[in-house]
Amino acid sequence: NMTDDERGWLVTLMEQDSVLMKVREFVLALWRIFDDSKTESDALAALELLKCMPQVTQGNAFAKSVEFLESRFKDMVAYLRHPGVRRIAHLYLPVMAGLVVSQVGVLIDRNLASQTGEGSMAARRVATPLVQFPLGLVGSAVAFAVLPTLSRHAVAGPATTGGDAYKATLARGISMVLMLIVPASVGLAVLREPLVRLLFQHGAFNAEATARTALAFLCYSPSIPFAAVDQLLIFAFYARQNTLTPVLVGVVGVAVYLAVALTLLPTLGMAGLVLANSAQWIVHALILLVLLWRVIGGLRGYGLWWSTLKVLVAGLTMGLAVLAAQPAVGAFTASGGLAGLALELAALVGLGLVVFGGVALALRLDEAGRLWELAVGKLR
């Protein structure tokens, strides 16, 4: 007792299902050619059988695909069976699993965040770009720049440690990341409220939303240096053709996030979730550092600890100087509206850069000296 419209929908559905079944059968047949064939002659025989499939004999896109396979078959077989391609696929599987773990963490985070209210969720969404900006500008950039050199030294050096060149490159990379990310993190933490006001406090985004967003960023800020170094440590494992360890540590990180979030959420709400994210990043970086340290035999003798201490001293001095100057600069620019707020931030950022650079050079921080020489060389 179906109507004409219902019969039409049923026919359309069956036609769509028929097409999907044809595609599925064709793809499975292609897969079996490369998966089951032991020799090239076996594969060519399977390809001949593929021509007999109904959808191929119709002379449509399936047939054109078979014609292309025949013309490039030897090259494709050689490529897919090359040991390097198989090695790449083997290394990528853990990376793909890591993406799944990350998505699981995101789903858990969103589910818990939904319990904090729309205002808190919006505050986290706004704070996230402020966190991702220095991570992308420093952590990802340095990690991608160092990866080729790390990989070359890891292959050329001893199989266990990677050699002195690998260690020296890794130590310099970590020092450079810290030298750039620490002042950025301190500056963003100290200037979080005027920065959020300048960028976002317009229209429906009121002072209360600014306060929530500033609080979220303050809870994120301690973990930013760890997250930046963590990206470099992940690439250090990749350079050693070890893609499994970062994934396993990522599972531990998700467990840490869940434990901290469930503990702090009832009392701190949104801030508890942000602190849980920070704990996850910190634990992930520390575990990777300890594991890598044990594998390569440590990074002693490369000045990493002294460099880190000098960066922390310079960053702390910069933060205190900006905090001390902020009331006076804010009072001077208070009547200027958005332009005055922009001027306040520009003055305080300039002061912070001068103080950090001066202290870093006074402490003879090698990375600061290199950047200074590079900047002077560009100006000449």
N, C-alpha and C positions, 0 to 999 in steps of 0.2 A: 504493500500500500504506500510506496514512496511517491513523492511528488516529482515533477519533472526537474525542479531545481536540485532536489536531493540526488536524483539519478545522475545529473550533470556533475555534481561534486564528487560522487563516487567514481565516475569514469575518470575525472581529472586525477583523483588520488591514485587510482590504479595505474594510470599512465605514468605518473611521477614515480611510483614505486617500481614500475617496469624499467624505467631509465636508470634508477639507482641500482637495481639488481644487475643490469648490464655493466655499469661502471664497476661495480664490486667484483663481478666475475672476471672482467678484463684485468683489473689491477691484481687480483689474486693470481691469475694466470701468469702475468709478468713477474710477480714475486717468485713464483715457483721455478721459473726459468733460471733465475740467478741463485736461488736458494738450493735447489735440488740437483742441478746439473754439475757433474764432476769434471767433465771435459768440454772443450769447445764444440765438439761434434754432438754431444748430448744436448747442449744448449741450442744449437742450430736445429736439431730434430724437434725439440720442444717448440721452437719458433715456427716451424712448419705446421705443427699441430694447432698453434695459436691462429693461423690463417683460416682454419676450418671453423672457428667459432662463428655462430650466426651473425653477431653484431659486427664482426670483421669483414665477412663476405659481402656486406651491404655497401662497401666502398665509402664509408663515412670517416669521421675523425679517428675511429678505432683502426681502420685500415691504414690511414696515413701514419699513425703511430707505429704500426708494425713495419711499414716501409722505412721509416726513419731508423728503427732498431736494426733492420737488415743492413742499411748503409753504414751505420756507425757501430755495428755490433762488437767487432774485435776491440775497438778502442774502449767501449763502455765496459766490456768484461775485464780487460786489463786494468782499467781504472778502479773498478769496484773490488777487484781481487788484490790490488796492490797492498803490501803490508802497511805502508804509511796511511792509507785510507782507513784500513781496519784499525790501526792504532789511534787515529783521530776519533773514530766512532767509539772506541773503548774509553778514551779519555773524556768524551763528551757526555757519556751516560751519567756519571756522577753530577756533572754540571746541571743536566736536565733534572735530575732528582733534587738538586739544591734549589732549583726554581720552584719545584713543587712544594718543598718545605717552606720556602719563603711565602708562597701564596697561602699555605695553611696558616702561617703566622699572621698574615694580613687578615684573613677571614676571622681568626680568633680575636684579633685586635679590634676589628670593626664590630664584632658582636658585643664585646665588653664595652666599647666606646658608646654604643647605642644606649647603654644604661646610665650614661652621665648627663644626658640632655643635649638638645640641639645646639645650645650656646657653647657648651664645652667641645662638642665635636667640631663646630666651626672654628673655635680657637685653635684646635690642633691642626686643622687644615690650613689655616693661615700661617701658623708657626712653622709648618713643615718646609715651605720654600726657603725660609730664613736659615734653616738647618742644612738643607740640601745644597744651597748656593756655595758655601765655603767647601763643603765636601766634594762637590763636582769640580770646583775651581782649583782645589789643591790636591785632595786625596786621589781622585780619579786621574787627574792630569799627570801627577808625578808617577803614579803606579803604571800607567800606560807608557810613559816615557822610559821607565826603568826596566820594564818587562823584557824587551829584546836583549838588553845587556845581561840581565840576570839569566835568561835562558841560555845565552851563549856561554857564559861562565859555568853554568850548571852542567852543561854537556861536556865542556872541555876539562873541568876539574874532576877531582875524585868523586866516585859514585855516591859515597856516603855524605861527605860534607859540602861538596861543590867547590872547594878550594878557597884560597885567600881572596881571589878576585871576586868571587860570588859574595863572600862575607863583606868585603869592603864596599861593594856596590850597594848591598842591602843596608849597611850601616849608614852610608851617605844618604840613601833614599829616605830612611827613617828620620835622620837629622833634618833633612830639607823639609819633609812634611811637617815635622814639629815646629820648625822655625817659622813656617808660614801659617800653620793652622792655629797655633796657640794665641798669637796676637789677634787673629781674626775672631776666635772664640771669645776671648776676654773682652774685646771691643764690642762685639755684638751683645754679650751678656750685660755689660755695663750700660750700653746705650739702647737696650732693647725697647724701653718704653717710648722715648722720642722717635725711634725708628719706626715702630708700629704706628704711632700717631701720624707720622708724615706719610707713610705708604698706604695706610688702610682706614684711618679714622675719618671717613667721609660718609654722608648719607646715613643709612641705618646702622652703620658700624660706629657705635658710640663709645664713650669712655669706659663703660663696663666691659665691653668686648675687647678694648685695648688692654685692660688690666688682665683679663683672662689669657689673652694671647701672649702677653709679656711673661706671665707666670709659666705658661707652657714652654716658652723658649728658655726661660731660666732653668727649668728642670731638664731640658735637653742639653744645655750648654756644657756640663761637665763631661759628657760622653763624646762630644764632637772630636776632640783630638784622638781618642781611642778609635772611633769609627774611621777617621782618615788613615791612621796607621794600619787599621785592620784591612783596608783595601790593598795596601802594599803587601801585607803579609799573605793575603790570599794569592796574589800574583806571584809571590815568592814560592809558594807551594806549586802553583801552576808551572813555573819555570823548571821545577824539578820533576815535571810530569806526574804530579800527585794531585789529582782533582778530587779524590775521595775524602781526604782529611778535612778540608773546609766544609764539606757537606755534613759530615758526622758532627763536627763542632757546631754547625748551624742547628742541628737537631737539639743539641744541648742548650744552645742559646734560646730556642723557642721554649724549652722546658723552664729555663730560668725566668723568662718573661712571664710565663703563665703563673709560676709560683709567686713572683713578686706582685704581679697584677692582682691576683686573687687575694693576696694579703693586704694590699694598700687601697684597693678600690673602695671597700666599704667606708673607710675613714677619710681618704683624700680625694676620692672621685677622679676627675680628669687628671689631676697632678699625679696621682698614683699610677695611672697608665703610662704617663710620660716617663716617670721614674723607672717603671718596669722596662720600657724601651731602652732607656739609658743603661740600666743594669745588663740587659741583653747584649748591647754593643760592647760594653766594657768587658764582660766575661768572655765574649767571643774573641776579642782582640788579645786578651791576656792568655787564654788557652792556646791560641795559635802561636803566640810568641814563645810560650814555654815549650810547646811541641817542636817548633822550628829550632829553638835554642838547643834542645837536647839532640836533635838530629845532626845539626851542623857543628856542634861543639862550642856554642856560645859566640858572642861578638866582642869578647875582651880584646883590648889592644887597638880598637878603632875609634876611641874617643867618644863613643855613643853616650855613655852616662854623663860625662862632663858636659857634652853638648846639650843634653836634655836639661841638666841642672841650670845651665846658663840661660836657656830659653825660658824656663820657668821663672827665674829671677827677673829677667827682662819683661816677661808678660805680667808678673805681679806688680812690678814697678809702674808699668804703663797703666794698668788698671787703677791703681791708687792715684796716679797723677790725674787721670781723666775724671775719676770720682771727685777729687778735690776741686777740680776746675769747673765741674758741671754746674754747680749753683750760680757761680758768678757769670759764666757764659750764658746760662739760661735766663738770668735776670736781665742781661744786656739785650737779648734778642726776643724777650717775651712779647713785646708789642708788635712784632713784625708779622704775625700770622704764620702761614705756611712758609713764606719766604724766610721769616726769622727762624723758624724751626729748622729749615734746610741749612741756613747759615750756622746755626748752633751745632748741628751734626758735623758739618764740614770743618768747623774750627776744632771740635773735640777729636775728630778722626785725625786731622793733621797733627794735633798735639800728641795723640797716641803714637802715631808713626814716628814722630821725631824722638819721643822718649824711648820707645822700644829700640829704634835703630841706634840711638846714642848709647844706651846701656849695652846692647849686643856688641857694638863695636868696641866699647870700653872693656868688655869682658873677653874680647878677642874671639868671638864666636866665628868659626871658620866659614860657615854658610852665609852669615851676614857680610863677611868680607868679600866673598865671591859675588854676591848680589850687588854689593856696592861697586866693585870693579866692573861688573857687567853694565850697570847703569851708567857709570862714568864713561865707559867705552862707547856706549850708544850715543851719548850726548856729544862726543867729540866728532 
